[in-house]
Amino acid sequence: MEASVFFTWLSICLLLITTTTSDDDLHHRRNLLGNGLGATPPMGWNSWNGFGCMIDENIIRETADALVSSGLAKLGYEYVTIDDCWGEVDRDEQGALVPNKAAFPSGMNALADYVHSKGLKLGIYADAGYFTCSKKTPGSLGNEELDAETFASWGIDYLKYDNCNNDGSKPTIRYPVMTRALMNSGRPIFFAICEWGDMHPATWGYTVGNSWRTSCDIADNWERMVSRADMNEYYADYARPGGWNDPDMLEIGNGGMNKDEYIVHMSLWAISKAPLIIGCDVRNMSKDTLEILTNEEVIAVDKDNLGVQAKKVRMDGDWEVWAGPLSHYRIAVLLLNRGGWTVNITAYWDDIGITSSTSVVARDLWEHKTLTSKFRGSFTAAVDPHTCKFYIFTPADKKSLQMS
């Protein structure tokens, strides 16, 4: 019997998986990055966007408390990451990195113990150069083994590894050195490559890190945010469980965009299977910020275990249709209006990978409601300026699908 539903992208996805997980490939992967982390994109918080260099252990402890009390931790926001400026400018007599004594007087072991006691994980920042980007802390170039051992001894669970102040050698030479050092440290540590998309890390990052930045830094404004998503989308085919494209951290709640624009931000990151790393002060979130960050239906798209990043499937002027397959034969569909007036945006079945005869049920992920009508062939919605509509399409005839 001919199936009533055929998802072209799912077939491509399955073909990609089977053609990239040969015995040789898996052996290669285990030898280069065998930490078993990143089955789905990481979620958590990072200090940089909200605090810059103005960080200390009290902020980190209070942030851990807030992630738990707000309910964010229960939804998967588990990594609490200290970004740049955490260290003394000089190493100790043994050559080890030293936490800034004024900002972190209790030391990193005590801080890790506190974060772990909350059921969370501690992340830290380092650099594949001689100094970090702020030049306030030594980089790890030439000290990778010692620094990885130090991080492991502190109880670190996540390493963001930047690309400043290096010796001019290629990231493809410097980053794998830290990969091997982390593997030798005896502790599973999520490795987030942050070389700004310098040498197309998506093309080589999977055997080196668990995620890789695909662009330079984000900023808290509309143009910068959507341009990061654009650059990230170019590498969609390289994302998969264990290794993710990273368009940088979330700016939601930092005040540079309005609520609708932050909803677009969250939606684009989720459909792109991007790391969801909060960048605002979670101790003092607005109701709108918390509502956006805790949308479980949107988070579920990001965490879907099929692990396929969505793509733009149609563009016309200022409007776009993004779509990507999910588990259980569903498809995530994002209608995005980047322009200045309301437009009707149509998702056509042949664009999003559904046969023309298929009838679907549409679930609106921001309105939290299932539309009463069923749709066949196409779907149209009015979308206001700088907003989006985010749906999951599920085949209406599941019985026929199961027989296919």
C-alpha positions as CSV (number, residue, x, y, z in Angstrom):
1,M,0.0,0.0,0.0
2,E,1.3,3.5,-0.9
3,A,2.0,5.5,2.2
4,S,-0.2,8.5,2.7
5,V,2.7,10.5,4.1
6,F,6.2,10.7,2.7
7,F,8.7,13.0,4.2
8,T,11.5,13.7,1.8
9,W,13.7,15.3,4.4
10,L,13.4,12.4,6.7
11,S,14.6,10.1,4.1
12,I,17.6,12.4,3.4
13,C,18.2,12.5,7.1
14,L,18.2,8.8,7.5
15,L,20.5,8.5,4.5
16,L,22.9,11.0,6.0
17,I,23.0,9.2,9.3
18,T,23.6,5.8,7.7
19,T,26.3,7.2,5.4
20,T,28.1,9.1,8.2
21,T,28.2,6.4,10.9
22,S,30.3,3.7,9.3
23,D,32.5,1.6,11.6
24,D,35.5,3.6,10.5
25,D,33.7,6.9,11.2
26,L,32.5,5.8,14.6
27,H,36.0,4.6,15.5
28,H,37.4,7.9,14.3
29,R,34.9,9.8,16.4
30,R,35.5,7.8,19.5
31,N,39.2,8.4,19.3
32,L,38.8,12.2,18.8
33,L,35.8,13.0,21.0
34,G,34.5,10.1,23.0
35,N,32.8,12.1,25.8
36,G,29.2,10.9,25.0
37,L,27.8,14.4,25.5
38,G,25.6,16.6,23.4
39,A,22.9,14.0,22.3
40,T,20.7,17.1,22.1
41,P,21.8,20.8,22.1
42,P,23.0,22.0,25.5
43,M,20.9,24.4,27.6
44,G,22.0,26.7,30.3
45,W,23.3,30.1,31.2
46,N,26.5,32.1,30.5
47,S,27.7,35.2,32.3
48,W,29.0,37.3,29.3
49,N,26.0,38.9,27.7
50,G,24.6,40.1,31.0
51,F,27.7,40.8,33.1
52,G,30.8,41.0,30.9
53,C,33.8,41.0,33.2
54,M,31.8,42.0,36.3
55,I,31.4,38.5,37.7
56,D,32.1,36.9,41.0
57,E,31.2,33.7,42.9
58,N,28.1,35.3,44.5
59,I,26.6,36.0,41.0
60,I,27.2,32.4,40.0
61,R,25.7,31.0,43.2
62,E,22.7,33.2,43.0
63,T,22.2,32.4,39.3
64,A,22.2,28.7,40.1
65,D,19.6,29.4,42.8
66,A,17.5,31.3,40.3
67,L,17.6,28.7,37.6
68,V,16.2,26.2,40.1
69,S,13.6,28.5,41.8
70,S,12.3,29.9,38.4
71,G,11.7,26.4,37.0
72,L,14.3,26.8,34.3
73,A,16.5,24.0,35.6
74,K,13.6,21.5,35.4
75,L,13.2,22.4,31.7
76,G,16.8,21.5,30.9
77,Y,18.8,24.7,31.5
78,E,21.6,22.9,33.4
79,Y,24.9,24.5,32.6
80,V,26.0,27.5,34.6
81,T,29.0,28.9,32.7
82,I,31.6,31.5,33.9
83,D,32.8,33.4,30.9
84,D,36.0,35.5,30.6
85,C,37.7,37.5,33.4
86,W,37.5,34.8,36.1
87,G,41.2,34.3,36.5
88,E,44.3,35.9,37.8
89,V,46.6,37.3,35.2
90,D,49.5,35.0,36.2
91,R,49.6,31.3,36.7
92,D,50.9,29.8,40.0
93,E,54.3,28.4,40.6
94,Q,53.3,25.0,39.1
95,G,52.0,26.7,36.0
96,A,48.3,26.2,36.8
97,L,45.5,28.7,36.2
98,V,44.4,30.6,39.3
99,P,40.9,31.9,40.0
100,N,40.8,35.7,40.7
101,K,41.2,35.8,44.5
102,A,38.9,38.8,44.9
103,A,36.1,37.6,42.8
104,F,36.3,33.9,43.6
105,P,37.8,33.7,47.1
106,S,36.2,30.3,47.9
107,G,37.9,28.7,44.8
108,M,36.4,26.8,41.9
109,N,36.1,23.5,43.7
110,A,33.7,25.0,46.3
111,L,31.8,26.7,43.6
112,A,31.4,23.5,41.5
113,D,30.2,21.7,44.7
114,Y,27.6,24.3,45.2
115,V,26.3,24.3,41.6
116,H,26.3,20.4,41.6
117,S,24.3,20.4,44.8
118,K,21.6,22.2,42.9
119,G,21.5,19.5,40.3
120,L,23.3,21.7,37.8
121,K,26.6,21.7,36.0
122,L,29.5,24.2,36.1
123,G,31.0,25.6,32.9
124,I,34.1,27.7,32.4
125,Y,35.8,29.8,29.7
126,A,39.3,29.4,28.3
127,D,41.1,30.4,25.1
128,A,43.2,28.7,22.4
129,G,45.7,31.5,22.6
130,Y,48.2,33.1,25.0
131,F,45.6,35.2,26.7
132,T,41.8,35.3,26.8
133,C,40.0,37.9,24.8
134,S,39.9,40.3,27.8
135,K,43.7,39.7,28.4
136,K,42.9,39.4,32.1
137,T,43.5,35.6,32.2
138,P,46.2,33.5,30.6
139,G,45.1,31.4,27.6
140,S,45.7,27.7,27.3
141,L,47.9,27.6,24.2
142,G,50.8,25.3,25.1
143,N,49.2,24.4,28.4
144,E,46.3,22.3,27.2
145,E,47.0,19.2,29.2
146,L,47.6,21.0,32.5
147,D,44.6,23.2,32.0
148,A,42.3,20.3,31.2
149,E,43.5,18.5,34.3
150,T,42.9,21.6,36.3
151,F,39.4,22.0,35.0
152,A,38.6,18.3,35.7
153,S,40.0,18.6,39.2
154,W,37.7,21.6,39.9
155,G,34.7,19.6,38.7
156,I,34.1,21.5,35.5
157,D,31.4,20.1,33.2
158,Y,31.5,22.5,30.2
159,L,34.4,24.4,28.5
160,K,33.8,27.3,26.1
161,Y,37.1,27.7,24.2
162,D,37.7,31.0,22.5
163,N,40.1,32.1,19.8
164,C,41.8,35.3,20.8
165,N,45.5,36.3,21.1
166,N,46.8,33.1,19.4
167,D,50.0,32.4,17.5
168,G,48.5,32.7,14.1
169,S,48.3,29.0,13.5
170,K,45.1,27.5,12.2
171,P,42.2,26.6,14.6
172,T,42.2,23.2,13.0
173,I,45.7,22.7,14.6
174,R,45.1,24.3,18.0
175,Y,41.6,23.1,18.9
176,P,42.2,19.3,18.6
177,V,45.0,19.7,21.1
178,M,42.5,20.7,23.8
179,T,40.1,17.9,22.6
180,R,42.8,15.3,23.3
181,A,43.6,17.0,26.6
182,L,40.0,16.9,27.7
183,M,39.8,13.3,26.8
184,N,42.8,12.5,28.9
185,S,41.5,14.5,31.9
186,G,39.4,11.6,33.1
187,R,36.2,13.8,33.3
188,P,33.5,14.2,30.6
189,I,33.5,17.9,29.7
190,F,31.2,19.3,27.0
191,F,33.6,21.1,24.5
192,A,32.1,24.2,23.0
193,I,34.4,25.5,20.1
194,C,34.2,29.3,19.9
195,E,36.4,30.3,17.0
196,W,33.7,32.5,15.5
197,G,33.2,30.5,12.3
198,D,36.7,31.5,11.3
199,M,37.6,28.4,9.3
200,H,34.1,26.9,8.8
201,P,34.2,24.8,12.0
202,A,31.0,23.0,11.0
203,T,33.0,21.2,8.4
204,W,35.5,19.7,10.9
205,G,34.0,20.4,14.3
206,Y,32.1,17.1,14.9
207,T,35.2,15.1,15.7
208,V,36.7,17.9,17.8
209,G,33.9,19.5,19.8
210,N,30.3,19.1,20.9
211,S,29.3,22.5,19.4
212,W,30.9,25.1,17.3
213,R,30.2,28.8,16.7
214,T,29.2,29.5,13.1
215,S,29.6,33.3,13.3
216,C,31.1,36.2,15.2
217,D,29.4,37.5,18.3
218,I,25.7,38.2,18.6
219,A,24.4,41.5,19.9
220,D,21.1,42.5,21.5
221,N,19.4,43.9,18.3
222,W,17.2,42.6,15.5
223,E,19.6,42.8,12.6
224,R,22.5,41.2,14.5
225,M,20.2,38.4,15.8
226,V,18.6,37.4,12.5
227,S,22.0,37.6,10.7
228,R,23.5,35.1,13.2
229,A,20.6,32.7,12.4
230,D,21.2,33.3,8.6
231,M,24.9,32.4,8.9
232,N,24.1,29.4,11.1
233,E,21.5,28.0,8.6
234,Y,24.1,27.7,5.9
235,Y,25.7,24.8,7.8
236,A,22.5,23.0,8.7
237,D,23.5,19.7,7.1
238,Y,26.5,19.5,9.5
239,A,24.5,19.5,12.8
240,R,23.7,16.1,14.3
241,P,23.5,14.5,17.8
242,G,26.8,14.9,19.5
243,G,27.7,18.1,17.6
244,W,25.7,21.3,17.0
245,N,26.0,24.5,15.1
246,D,26.1,27.4,17.5
247,P,24.8,30.9,16.4
248,D,25.9,32.3,19.9
249,M,24.0,32.8,23.1
250,L,20.5,34.1,23.7
251,E,20.0,37.8,24.2
252,I,16.4,37.4,25.5
253,G,15.8,39.6,28.4
254,N,18.7,42.0,27.9
255,G,16.4,44.8,26.7
256,G,17.6,45.6,23.2
257,M,14.6,44.0,21.4
258,N,10.9,43.8,22.1
259,K,8.9,40.8,23.2
260,D,7.9,39.8,19.6
261,E,11.5,40.0,18.5
262,Y,12.6,37.9,21.4
263,I,10.0,35.3,20.5
264,V,11.5,35.2,17.0
265,H,14.9,34.8,18.6
266,M,13.8,31.8,20.7
267,S,12.0,30.3,17.7
268,L,14.9,30.6,15.3
269,W,17.3,29.0,17.8
270,A,14.9,26.2,18.6
271,I,14.1,25.2,15.0
272,S,17.9,25.5,14.3
273,K,18.8,23.0,17.0
274,A,21.0,25.6,18.5
275,P,22.4,25.6,22.1
276,L,19.9,27.5,24.3
277,I,22.3,29.4,26.5
278,I,20.6,32.2,28.4
279,G,22.5,35.5,28.5
280,C,20.4,37.7,30.8
281,D,20.3,38.1,34.6
282,V,18.0,35.3,35.6
283,R,17.8,36.6,39.1
284,N,15.8,39.6,37.9
285,M,13.8,38.4,34.9
286,S,10.6,40.0,33.7
287,K,7.4,37.9,33.3
288,D,7.7,38.1,29.5
289,T,11.3,36.9,29.6
290,L,10.5,33.9,31.8
291,E,7.5,33.1,29.6
292,I,9.6,33.0,26.4
293,L,12.5,31.0,28.0
294,T,10.1,28.4,29.6
295,N,8.0,27.6,26.5
296,E,8.1,23.8,26.8
297,E,6.7,23.2,23.3
298,V,9.4,25.4,21.7
299,I,12.1,23.8,23.8
300,A,10.9,20.4,22.7
301,V,11.6,21.3,19.1
302,D,15.2,22.1,20.0
303,K,15.6,18.9,22.0
304,D,13.8,16.6,19.6
305,N,15.8,13.4,19.4
306,L,15.9,13.2,15.6
307,G,18.4,16.0,15.8
308,V,17.9,17.5,12.3
309,Q,18.5,21.3,11.9
310,A,15.8,23.1,10.0
311,K,16.4,25.1,6.8
312,K,14.9,28.0,4.9
313,V,12.7,26.4,2.3
314,R,11.2,29.5,0.7
315,M,12.0,33.2,0.7
316,D,10.2,36.1,-0.9
317,G,11.3,39.6,0.0
318,D,11.1,40.0,3.7
319,W,9.2,36.8,4.5
320,E,10.6,33.3,4.9
321,V,9.5,29.7,5.6
322,W,11.8,27.6,7.7
323,A,11.1,23.9,8.1
324,G,12.7,20.7,9.4
325,P,11.7,17.1,10.3
326,L,11.0,16.0,13.9
327,S,10.6,12.6,15.3
328,H,7.3,10.7,14.8
329,Y,6.9,12.0,11.3
330,R,6.2,15.5,12.3
331,I,7.6,18.7,10.8
332,A,8.4,22.0,12.5
333,V,7.4,25.0,10.5
334,L,8.4,28.7,11.1
335,L,6.8,31.5,9.2
336,L,9.0,34.6,9.7
337,N,8.3,38.2,8.7
338,R,11.4,40.3,8.7
339,G,9.7,43.3,7.1
340,G,7.8,46.3,8.2
341,W,4.2,45.4,7.4
342,T,1.9,42.4,7.9
343,V,2.0,39.8,5.2
344,N,0.3,36.5,4.5
345,I,3.0,33.7,4.4
346,T,2.3,30.3,2.8
347,A,4.1,27.1,3.5
348,Y,3.6,24.7,0.5
349,W,3.8,21.0,1.1
350,D,6.4,20.4,-1.7
351,D,8.7,23.0,0.0
352,I,8.5,21.4,3.5
353,G,8.7,17.8,2.3
354,I,5.1,16.5,2.5
355,T,3.2,14.8,-0.3
356,S,0.4,17.0,-1.8
357,S,-2.3,14.6,-0.7
358,T,-1.3,14.6,3.0
359,S,-3.6,16.2,5.5
360,V,-2.0,17.6,8.7
361,V,-3.0,18.9,12.1
362,A,-1.3,22.2,13.0
363,R,-0.2,23.0,16.5
364,D,0.6,26.7,17.3
365,L,3.6,26.6,19.7
366,W,3.2,30.1,21.0
367,E,-0.5,30.2,21.3
368,H,-0.5,26.7,22.8
369,K,-3.4,25.5,20.8
370,T,-4.2,23.0,18.0
371,L,-6.0,24.6,15.1
372,T,-9.5,23.2,14.5
373,S,-9.1,22.8,10.7
374,K,-7.0,20.2,9.0
375,F,-4.7,21.4,6.1
376,R,-3.8,19.8,2.8
377,G,-1.4,21.1,0.2
378,S,-0.5,24.4,1.9
379,F,-0.9,26.5,5.0
380,T,-1.2,30.3,5.1
381,A,-1.1,32.6,8.1
382,A,-0.9,36.4,8.5
383,V,2.3,37.4,10.2
384,D,2.9,40.9,11.7
385,P,6.2,42.8,11.3
386,H,9.2,41.4,13.1
387,T,7.2,38.4,14.3
388,C,6.8,34.8,13.5
389,K,4.3,31.9,13.7
390,F,5.7,28.6,14.9
391,Y,3.9,25.3,14.3
392,I,4.3,21.6,14.4
393,F,2.5,19.7,11.5
394,T,1.4,16.2,12.4
395,P,-0.1,13.8,9.8
396,A,-3.8,13.5,10.4
397,D,-4.0,9.9,9.2
398,K,-1.7,8.1,11.6
399,K,-3.2,4.7,11.0
400,S,-2.2,4.8,7.3
401,L,1.2,6.1,8.2
402,Q,1.9,3.2,10.5
403,M,1.0,0.8,7.7
404,S,3.4,2.4,5.2
